[in-house]
Amino acid sequence: MSYFRVTLMRSAIGLPRRSTDVLKALGLKKRMATVFHPVSSSVAGQIMRVKELVQVEECEKRLTKQEVHLERKPDPGYYVEKTVARQQKESPVHKTFGTLRDPMPGDGIRHGQDLSGD
């Protein structure tokens, strides 16, 4: 069985009540919401009334909300192969200067001076 996949692309704010009622009858409330309706002439007529606001595709099966969400979800761009505990190591630079910035002229610190007190 074929289905219309109807996605609301434009908002219905400021449109005549007739258009908002058709969207309500189709089950579209929010932008980017997707609903599936069986292919029929009555549904096609409703879609034609709001054709400027919706995107329509014909598909073979009805998808669940979770499947539609997973289709729209972008690829994360990375994959975690193995989780490793973080090891904090104190670098000698932090031990010597405290920070990574260069000493300022008014600090009273000369380059190469050891601040660790050893």
Secondary structure, DSSP 8 states (H G I E B T S, - for coil): --EEEEEE-S--TT--HHHHHHHHHHT--STT-EEEEE--HHHHHHHHHTTTTEEEEEESS---HHHHHHHHS---S--------------HHHHHHSSSS---GGG---TT---S--
